[in-house]
């Protein structure tokens, strides 16, 4: 276990142990006994993993962990990406339960998994969550990326900034669009509200699919002075 995951676990470990004795819970996936965790050990062990060798920029599989051809040809505005899981069954169900069924206990669970599996490279000055559009935030009542980011910021002792960058344009949902259309759909949707000159920024999101939103977010941050932008996501989509 890393020092980061140790730090995250320390504050709540006693409460979880007491809770497991008083109110043991069922696994979210199979319904079996899970003691003090959201998942039982067999289900946790079966979650889809990413290969060891990944492109250091976009976190897609690549031989020898070299920068992939796509990132060499069209270098993204972000500098690196770390991901905890492959976005596939049943991780996709867990993400959807967090986003659409208000299972907010999954946010710190994802944060702990990210700390244990996918520490982002480098030293960072601040942490940001990819913002939601105001209408979608009002409908959902929370930003899942921000809920994951809160425990990460505490564990890393990084400031979690809420007003650095906002989503100013309501674009069509990325999931509803073909892959090639997603880059154009997000162009200009973010607006930075602070100077970031020389800062290394760690950006948290739940899922990275094409990377279009994260790339546009990084473009906006660098336009306002950020020296380095690193993505840290709970899950990464990998096309077979």
NORUR-V246655 format. One record per residue. N is the residue number from 1. SS is DSSP state (@ for helix, = for strand, . for the rest). NEAR is the number of other ideal C-beta (glycine too) atoms within 12 Angstrom. Layout:
n: {N:N}
ss: {SS:SS}
near: {NEAR:NEAR}
This chain:
n: {1:2:3:4:5:6:7:8:9:10:11:12:13:14:15:16:17:18:19:20:21:22:23:24:25:26:27:28:29:30:31:32:33:34:35:36:37:38:39:40:41:42:43:44:45:46:47:48:49:50:51:52:53:54:55:56:57:58:59:60:61:62:63:64:65:66:67:68:69:70:71:72:73:74:75:76:77:78:79:80:81:82:83:84:85:86:87:88:89:90:91:92:93:94:95:96:97:98:99:100:101:102:103:104:105:106:107:108:109:110:111:112:113:114:115:116:117:118:119:120:121:122:123:124:125:126:127:128:129:130:131:132:133:134:135:136:137:138:139:140:141:142:143:144:145:146:147:148:149:150:151:152:153:154:155:156:157:158:159:160:161:162:163:164:165:166:167:168:169:170:171:172:173:174:175:176:177:178:179:180:181:182:183:184:185:186:187:188:189:190:191:192:193:194:195:196:197:198:199:200:201:202:203:204:205:206:207:208:209:210:211:212:213:214:215:216:217:218:219:220:221:222:223:224:225:226:227:228:229:230:231:232:233:234:235:236:237:238:239:240}
ss: {.:.:@:@:@:@:@:@:@:@:@:@:@:@:@:@:@:@:@:@:@:@:.:.:.:=:.:.:.:.:.:.:=:.:.:.:.:.:.:.:@:@:@:@:@:.:.:.:.:.:.:.:.:=:.:.:.:.:.:.:=:.:@:@:@:.:.:.:@:@:@:@:@:.:.:.:.:.:.:=:=:=:=:=:=:=:.:.:.:.:@:@:@:@:@:@:@:@:@:@:.:.:.:.:@:@:@:@:@:@:@:@:@:@:@:@:@:.:.:.:.:.:.:.:.:=:=:=:=:.:.:.:.:@:@:@:@:@:@:@:.:.:.:@:@:@:@:@:@:@:@:@:@:@:@:@:.:.:=:=:.:.:.:.:=:=:=:.:.:.:.:.:.:@:@:@:.:.:@:@:@:@:@:@:@:.:.:.:.:=:=:=:.:.:.:.:.:.:.:=:=:=:=:=:=:=:=:=:.:.:.:@:@:@:@:@:@:@:@:@:@:@:@:.:.:.:.:=:=:=:=:=:=:=:=:=:.:.:.:.}
near: {16:19:15:28:25:15:24:32:28:19:15:23:19:13:16:26:16:14:19:20:13:12:14:18:22:18:25:28:28:18:12:18:17:26:22:26:32:33:33:23:18:16:25:28:13:18:33:27:23:32:18:13:16:31:32:28:34:42:46:33:24:23:14:13:20:17:25:26:15:20:25:15:11:16:20:35:33:43:31:36:40:38:43:41:36:32:34:22:17:26:38:26:25:38:40:22:25:34:34:21:16:17:23:25:27:35:33:33:39:45:43:37:39:39:34:27:32:36:27:35:23:23:17:34:27:33:38:47:42:47:37:31:25:16:14:25:23:12:16:21:15:25:32:39:42:31:34:45:38:27:36:45:30:24:34:32:18:30:22:31:29:21:15:32:35:26:29:20:21:19:27:19:19:30:23:12:19:15:18:10:18:27:26:19:25:33:18:18:31:34:22:31:19:22:14:29:16:14:31:29:45:45:52:49:48:45:37:44:34:30:40:36:41:46:39:37:44:41:29:37:41:29:20:24:21:34:20:27:45:43:47:47:46:47:44:40:34:27:13:8}
